[in-house]
């Protein structure tokens, strides 16, 4: 039987990193709005429009560790690769007006 039976440090990525980044920014802004709404309620005010937003990003790829060396066997094990979740981590600073 021919074929790979050992994989060392594969790198995982996504087909559309721009879409992943946009999704991450959208989620971060939604979370910022939710937190700001709670703060405004605590102040007895109502949250207004988004006035300013800035961002930063950090691409994080999950990578599995290399498989441990196994003792020789009479039958070759089937190769199984379990990709890690690929995610985009972003940070936003948002300023909202209050009414």
One Martini backbone bead per residue (centre of mass of N, CA, C, O) as a GRO file, in nm:
protein
   99
    1UNK     BB    1   0.094   0.038   0.025
    2UNK     BB    2   0.047   0.366  -0.080
    3UNK     BB    3   0.130   0.652   0.121
    4UNK     BB    4   0.041   0.854   0.362
    5UNK     BB    5   0.124   0.832   0.743
    6UNK     BB    6   0.245   1.134   0.775
    7UNK     BB    7   0.208   1.455   0.947
    8UNK     BB    8   0.359   1.788   0.943
    9UNK     BB    9   0.239   2.082   1.011
   10UNK     BB   10  -0.020   2.188   0.901
   11UNK     BB   11  -0.186   2.440   0.715
   12UNK     BB   12  -0.458   2.659   0.777
   13UNK     BB   13  -0.732   2.786   0.579
   14UNK     BB   14  -0.923   3.003   0.380
   15UNK     BB   15  -1.090   3.092   0.093
   16UNK     BB   16  -1.212   3.379   0.245
   17UNK     BB   17  -1.059   3.616   0.434
   18UNK     BB   18  -1.236   3.869   0.390
   19UNK     BB   19  -1.504   3.749   0.490
   20UNK     BB   20  -1.402   3.674   0.772
   21UNK     BB   21  -1.329   3.963   0.857
   22UNK     BB   22  -1.611   4.087   0.821
   23UNK     BB   23  -1.749   3.903   1.025
   24UNK     BB   24  -1.579   3.985   1.271
   25UNK     BB   25  -1.648   4.288   1.267
   26UNK     BB   26  -1.953   4.259   1.292
   27UNK     BB   27  -1.948   4.111   1.566
   28UNK     BB   28  -1.789   4.328   1.725
   29UNK     BB   29  -1.993   4.562   1.682
   30UNK     BB   30  -2.237   4.420   1.808
   31UNK     BB   31  -2.108   4.388   2.088
   32UNK     BB   32  -2.051   4.688   2.138
   33UNK     BB   33  -2.348   4.774   2.128
   34UNK     BB   34  -2.451   4.599   2.358
   35UNK     BB   35  -2.273   4.724   2.577
   36UNK     BB   36  -2.361   5.021   2.534
   37UNK     BB   37  -2.660   4.978   2.601
   38UNK     BB   38  -2.613   4.891   2.896
   39UNK     BB   39  -2.472   5.152   2.983
   40UNK     BB   40  -2.700   5.348   2.913
   41UNK     BB   41  -2.911   5.225   3.100
   42UNK     BB   42  -2.742   5.277   3.361
   43UNK     BB   43  -2.768   5.604   3.292
   44UNK     BB   44  -3.059   5.667   3.168
   45UNK     BB   45  -3.018   5.613   2.862
   46UNK     BB   46  -2.982   5.636   2.505
   47UNK     BB   47  -2.873   5.497   2.231
   48UNK     BB   48  -2.706   5.596   1.960
   49UNK     BB   49  -2.494   5.656   1.730
   50UNK     BB   50  -2.232   5.585   1.545
   51UNK     BB   51  -1.927   5.776   1.542
   52UNK     BB   52  -1.685   5.560   1.601
   53UNK     BB   53  -1.427   5.342   1.445
   54UNK     BB   54  -1.189   5.088   1.521
   55UNK     BB   55  -0.914   4.859   1.421
   56UNK     BB   56  -0.799   4.515   1.460
   57UNK     BB   57  -0.582   4.229   1.379
   58UNK     BB   58  -0.573   3.852   1.415
   59UNK     BB   59  -0.454   3.576   1.280
   60UNK     BB   60  -0.590   3.243   1.348
   61UNK     BB   61  -0.445   2.925   1.330
   62UNK     BB   62  -0.511   2.602   1.341
   63UNK     BB   63  -0.271   2.346   1.456
   64UNK     BB   64  -0.167   2.047   1.444
   65UNK     BB   65   0.012   1.815   1.566
   66UNK     BB   66   0.229   1.596   1.528
   67UNK     BB   67   0.256   1.287   1.493
   68UNK     BB   68   0.341   1.028   1.656
   69UNK     BB   69   0.556   0.792   1.679
   70UNK     BB   70   0.527   0.464   1.563
   71UNK     BB   71   0.529   0.154   1.572
   72UNK     BB   72   0.561  -0.104   1.394
   73UNK     BB   73   0.333  -0.261   1.170
   74UNK     BB   74   0.160  -0.483   0.977
   75UNK     BB   75  -0.060  -0.258   0.967
   76UNK     BB   76  -0.160   0.022   0.828
   77UNK     BB   77  -0.270   0.311   0.919
   78UNK     BB   78  -0.504   0.537   0.899
   79UNK     BB   79  -0.526   0.850   0.784
   80UNK     BB   80  -0.593   1.131   1.009
   81UNK     BB   81  -0.744   1.454   0.970
   82UNK     BB   82  -0.795   1.734   1.205
   83UNK     BB   83  -0.912   2.022   1.166
   84UNK     BB   84  -0.894   2.330   1.268
   85UNK     BB   85  -1.015   2.612   1.365
   86UNK     BB   86  -1.075   2.904   1.183
   87UNK     BB   87  -0.994   3.237   1.297
   88UNK     BB   88  -1.097   3.572   1.364
   89UNK     BB   89  -0.932   3.830   1.543
   90UNK     BB   90  -1.085   4.123   1.683
   91UNK     BB   91  -1.065   4.482   1.743
   92UNK     BB   92  -1.283   4.731   1.879
   93UNK     BB   93  -1.351   5.085   1.870
   94UNK     BB   94  -1.643   5.241   2.008
   95UNK     BB   95  -1.851   5.533   1.941
   96UNK     BB   96  -2.133   5.662   2.104
   97UNK     BB   97  -2.422   5.806   2.130
   98UNK     BB   98  -2.642   5.989   2.350
   99UNK     BB   99  -2.994   6.059   2.478
   0.00000   0.00000   0.00000
